[in-house]
Amino acid sequence: MDDIRRRDLKVLFVEILGFRCVASILFVGFLAWLISSNPFGSPEWTFPVAGGLIGYALFTAFQRSIPKRFHHERFRYLWKECNQRHEKLRAALQKSRKNKFAELSELERTVDRTMPDIYRAIRRADLVLREIQQSEALVSPRSIAHERTVDDSQAQELYKVADRNIAEYTQHFKQAIGGVERAEAQAVVFSTTLDTLRIRLLNYSLSGRSPEAETKEFLNIVAEAKMQFASIDKALDEIELMPFTETIHTLRSESDSPRPQLEKPQNPPPIPDQARQKIDNSEQ
């Protein structure tokens, strides 16, 4: 949550220090100074009104900063969809209680408890994807050993080492991006679960069944919803970026035995006699 709070504060400060907010505060302060310096003015209400206007300017800056907390538009839209589904389901639950249907307060509390977890998962996925894009945007490693034809065995072995590094990079990249994809998928599951509950409540309220059947049907609905939200909560708990593994995973096609050591270079060949004579003559 610390990184989420830092992001929120950063966006808020940027919005407050923007031209729109600063200009409004300066304009209100200038008007307050003019009125207070005027002998016919009323300082007793000038400064409270100015303070209220400045507070309103800060509040509007806060409101404008909320949509800008997300780096990516798709995550902002995803949270907006979840929030809208939550409000619609709450209205449907309130309507069902007005019609004297079964009590669904426990289901509503379960949804309310899940909403903050969904929000944190979406926000963190947004931040993690931003970090991945900044770090790996211009990096596109690819296998190069099979593309290079070299005669030197040591060079070929070094290219194989490069391929193993690329395989390791790909594995960790998929691990990092996988957490983002799972968080996004769980948010979609949560949103569609709320849609299913809402439409089932609507169909059930229009069916005109007896109160005895209503209680049993609602118990089944609540039980299924609890199972859905329990699985979502468990999945959200597992959506954490784990540290890189300490073991190195090689390609399956390679042998697990240690790689042979590179051969030591041989002694250089002797200098030809003609070259040695030229060196001696140059030294003389």
C-alpha positions as CSV (number, residue, x, y, z in Angstrom):
1,M,0.0,0.0,0.0
2,D,2.9,2.3,0.5
3,D,3.6,2.5,-3.3
4,I,-0.1,3.2,-3.9
5,R,-0.2,6.0,-1.3
6,R,3.0,7.5,-2.8
7,R,1.5,7.5,-6.2
8,D,-1.8,9.1,-5.0
9,L,0.1,11.8,-3.1
10,K,2.4,12.5,-6.1
11,V,-0.6,12.9,-8.4
12,L,-2.4,15.1,-5.9
13,F,0.6,17.4,-5.5
14,V,1.1,17.7,-9.2
15,E,-2.5,18.7,-9.6
16,I,-2.4,21.2,-6.7
17,L,0.8,22.8,-8.1
18,G,-0.7,22.9,-11.6
19,F,-1.6,26.2,-13.3
20,R,-5.3,25.8,-12.8
21,C,-5.2,25.4,-9.0
22,V,-2.4,27.8,-8.4
23,A,-4.0,30.5,-10.5
24,S,-7.3,30.1,-8.6
25,I,-5.6,30.4,-5.2
26,L,-3.6,33.4,-6.3
27,F,-6.7,35.1,-7.7
28,V,-8.8,34.5,-4.6
29,G,-5.9,35.7,-2.4
30,F,-5.5,38.9,-4.5
31,L,-9.2,39.6,-4.3
32,A,-9.1,39.1,-0.5
33,W,-6.2,41.4,-0.2
34,L,-8.0,44.1,-2.2
35,I,-11.1,43.9,-0.2
36,S,-9.3,43.8,3.2
37,S,-7.2,46.8,2.2
38,N,-10.2,48.8,1.2
39,P,-11.5,51.0,4.0
40,F,-15.1,50.3,2.9
41,G,-14.5,46.6,2.8
42,S,-15.6,44.0,5.4
43,P,-12.6,41.9,6.5
44,E,-14.7,39.9,9.0
45,W,-16.2,37.9,6.2
46,T,-13.6,38.4,3.4
47,F,-11.1,35.9,4.8
48,P,-13.6,33.2,5.7
49,V,-15.1,33.4,2.2
50,A,-11.6,33.4,0.7
51,G,-10.6,30.4,2.8
52,G,-13.7,28.6,1.6
53,L,-12.9,29.3,-2.0
54,I,-9.4,28.1,-1.6
55,G,-10.6,25.0,0.1
56,Y,-13.0,24.4,-2.8
57,A,-10.1,24.8,-5.3
58,L,-8.1,22.2,-3.4
59,F,-11.0,19.9,-3.3
60,T,-11.6,20.1,-7.0
61,A,-7.9,19.5,-7.5
62,F,-8.3,16.3,-5.4
63,Q,-11.3,15.2,-7.5
64,R,-9.3,15.8,-10.7
65,S,-6.4,13.7,-9.4
66,I,-8.5,10.6,-8.7
67,P,-8.8,9.4,-12.4
68,K,-5.1,10.2,-12.9
69,R,-3.9,7.8,-10.3
70,F,-3.9,5.0,-12.8
71,H,-1.0,4.9,-15.3
72,H,-3.0,2.8,-17.8
73,E,-6.5,3.6,-19.0
74,R,-7.6,-0.1,-19.1
75,F,-7.1,-0.5,-15.3
76,R,-9.0,2.7,-14.5
77,Y,-11.8,1.4,-16.7
78,L,-11.7,-2.0,-15.0
79,W,-12.0,-0.5,-11.6
80,K,-14.8,1.8,-12.8
81,E,-16.7,-1.3,-14.1
82,C,-16.3,-3.1,-10.8
83,N,-17.5,0.0,-8.8
84,Q,-20.5,0.4,-11.1
85,R,-21.4,-3.3,-10.7
86,H,-21.1,-2.9,-6.9
87,E,-23.5,0.0,-6.8
88,K,-26.0,-1.8,-9.0
89,L,-25.9,-4.9,-6.9
90,R,-26.3,-2.9,-3.7
91,A,-29.4,-1.3,-5.2
92,A,-30.8,-4.7,-6.2
93,L,-30.2,-6.0,-2.6
94,Q,-32.0,-3.0,-1.1
95,K,-34.9,-3.6,-3.5
96,S,-35.1,-7.3,-2.5
97,R,-35.3,-6.4,1.1
98,K,-38.1,-3.9,0.4
99,N,-40.0,-6.8,-1.3
100,K,-39.6,-8.9,1.9
101,F,-37.3,-11.4,0.3
102,A,-34.7,-13.3,2.2
103,E,-32.0,-11.4,4.2
104,L,-28.9,-10.7,2.1
105,S,-27.0,-8.5,4.4
106,E,-24.2,-11.1,4.8
107,L,-23.8,-11.3,1.1
108,E,-23.6,-7.5,0.9
109,R,-20.9,-7.4,3.6
110,T,-19.0,-10.0,1.7
111,V,-19.0,-7.9,-1.4
112,D,-18.0,-4.8,0.6
113,R,-15.1,-6.7,2.1
114,T,-13.9,-7.9,-1.3
115,M,-14.0,-4.4,-3.0
116,P,-10.9,-3.0,-1.2
117,D,-8.9,-6.1,-2.2
118,I,-10.0,-5.8,-5.8
119,Y,-9.0,-2.1,-5.8
120,R,-5.5,-2.8,-4.3
121,A,-5.0,-5.6,-6.8
122,I,-5.9,-3.4,-9.7
123,R,-3.8,-0.5,-8.5
124,R,-0.7,-2.7,-7.9
125,A,-1.1,-4.4,-11.2
126,D,-1.2,-0.9,-12.8
127,L,2.0,0.1,-11.0
128,V,3.8,-3.2,-11.7
129,L,3.0,-3.0,-15.4
130,R,4.3,0.5,-15.4
131,E,7.6,-0.6,-13.9
132,I,7.9,-3.5,-16.4
133,Q,7.3,-1.2,-19.3
134,Q,9.8,1.3,-18.1
135,S,12.4,-1.4,-17.5
136,E,11.9,-3.7,-20.4
137,A,10.3,-1.5,-23.1
138,L,13.4,-1.4,-25.4
139,V,14.6,-4.9,-24.5
140,S,13.8,-7.8,-26.9
141,P,16.3,-10.6,-26.3
142,R,16.2,-13.5,-28.7
143,S,18.0,-16.7,-29.2
144,I,21.2,-16.2,-31.3
145,A,23.3,-19.3,-30.9
146,H,21.6,-21.2,-33.7
147,E,21.8,-18.1,-36.0
148,R,25.5,-17.7,-35.7
149,T,27.8,-20.0,-37.5
150,V,31.2,-19.9,-36.0
151,D,34.1,-22.2,-36.2
152,D,35.6,-21.5,-32.8
153,S,34.2,-24.0,-30.2
154,Q,34.7,-21.5,-27.3
155,A,32.7,-18.8,-29.1
156,Q,29.9,-21.3,-29.8
157,E,29.8,-22.3,-26.1
158,L,29.5,-18.6,-25.2
159,Y,26.6,-18.2,-27.5
160,K,24.9,-21.2,-25.8
161,V,25.5,-19.4,-22.4
162,A,23.7,-16.4,-23.9
163,D,20.8,-18.5,-25.0
164,R,20.5,-19.9,-21.4
165,N,20.4,-16.3,-20.1
166,I,17.7,-15.5,-22.6
167,A,15.6,-18.5,-21.5
168,E,16.1,-17.4,-17.8
169,Y,15.0,-13.8,-18.7
170,T,11.9,-15.0,-20.5
171,Q,10.9,-17.1,-17.5
172,H,11.2,-14.3,-15.1
173,F,9.5,-11.9,-17.5
174,K,6.5,-14.2,-17.7
175,Q,6.5,-14.5,-13.9
176,A,6.4,-10.7,-13.5
177,I,3.7,-10.1,-16.2
178,G,1.7,-13.2,-15.0
179,G,0.8,-11.4,-11.7
180,V,-0.6,-8.5,-13.7
181,E,-2.6,-10.7,-15.9
182,R,-4.0,-12.7,-12.9
183,A,-5.0,-9.5,-11.1
184,E,-6.8,-8.3,-14.2
185,A,-8.6,-11.6,-14.7
186,Q,-9.7,-11.7,-11.0
187,A,-11.2,-8.3,-11.4
188,V,-13.2,-9.4,-14.4
189,V,-14.4,-12.5,-12.5
190,F,-15.5,-10.3,-9.7
191,S,-17.4,-7.9,-12.1
192,T,-19.1,-10.8,-13.9
193,T,-20.0,-12.5,-10.6
194,L,-21.8,-9.3,-9.5
195,D,-23.6,-9.2,-12.9
196,T,-24.8,-12.8,-12.4
197,L,-26.0,-12.1,-8.9
198,R,-27.9,-9.0,-10.0
199,I,-29.7,-10.6,-12.9
200,R,-30.6,-13.6,-10.8
201,L,-32.0,-11.4,-8.2
202,L,-34.0,-9.6,-10.8
203,N,-35.4,-12.7,-12.4
204,Y,-36.2,-14.1,-9.0
205,S,-38.1,-11.0,-7.9
206,L,-40.2,-11.2,-11.1
207,S,-41.0,-14.9,-10.8
208,G,-43.6,-14.5,-8.1
209,R,-42.7,-17.6,-6.1
210,S,-43.9,-18.5,-2.7
211,P,-42.0,-17.3,0.4
212,E,-41.0,-21.0,1.2
213,A,-39.3,-21.4,-2.1
214,E,-37.8,-17.9,-1.8
215,T,-35.8,-18.8,1.3
216,K,-34.3,-21.9,-0.2
217,E,-33.5,-20.2,-3.5
218,F,-31.8,-17.3,-1.8
219,L,-29.8,-19.6,0.4
220,N,-28.5,-21.3,-2.8
221,I,-27.7,-17.9,-4.3
222,V,-25.8,-16.8,-1.2
223,A,-23.9,-20.1,-1.0
224,E,-22.8,-19.9,-4.6
225,A,-21.8,-16.2,-4.2
226,K,-19.8,-17.0,-1.1
227,M,-17.9,-19.7,-3.0
228,Q,-17.1,-17.3,-5.9
229,F,-15.9,-14.6,-3.5
230,A,-13.9,-17.0,-1.5
231,S,-12.1,-18.2,-4.6
232,I,-11.5,-14.5,-5.6
233,D,-10.1,-13.7,-2.1
234,K,-7.8,-16.7,-2.3
235,A,-6.6,-15.8,-5.7
236,L,-6.0,-12.2,-4.7
237,D,-3.9,-13.3,-1.8
238,E,-1.7,-15.3,-4.2
239,I,-1.2,-12.4,-6.6
240,E,2.0,-11.1,-5.2
241,L,5.2,-10.6,-7.1
242,M,7.5,-13.3,-5.7
243,P,11.3,-12.6,-5.6
244,F,13.3,-14.2,-8.3
245,T,14.1,-17.8,-7.7
246,E,17.6,-18.6,-6.5
247,T,17.9,-21.7,-8.7
248,I,18.8,-21.4,-12.4
249,H,16.4,-23.3,-14.8
250,T,18.1,-24.4,-18.0
251,L,16.4,-25.5,-21.2
252,R,15.0,-29.0,-21.3
253,S,17.0,-29.9,-24.4
254,E,20.2,-29.3,-22.6
255,S,22.0,-31.7,-20.3
256,D,21.8,-31.2,-16.6
257,S,25.5,-32.1,-16.2
258,P,28.0,-29.3,-15.7
259,R,29.3,-27.7,-18.8
260,P,32.8,-28.6,-19.7
261,Q,35.4,-26.1,-18.9
262,L,36.8,-24.0,-21.7
263,E,40.2,-25.3,-22.9
264,K,43.2,-23.3,-21.9
265,P,44.8,-21.4,-24.8
266,Q,48.0,-23.0,-26.0
267,N,51.4,-21.2,-26.1
268,P,51.9,-18.8,-29.0
269,P,53.8,-20.2,-32.0
270,P,57.6,-19.3,-32.3
271,I,58.5,-16.1,-34.1
272,P,59.9,-16.8,-37.6
273,D,63.6,-16.2,-38.2
274,Q,63.1,-13.4,-40.7
275,A,60.8,-11.5,-38.3
276,R,63.3,-12.0,-35.5
277,Q,66.1,-10.6,-37.6
278,K,64.0,-7.5,-38.5
279,I,63.3,-7.0,-34.8
280,D,67.0,-7.2,-33.9
281,N,68.0,-4.8,-36.7
282,S,65.4,-2.3,-35.5
283,E,66.7,-2.5,-32.0
284,Q,70.3,-1.9,-33.2
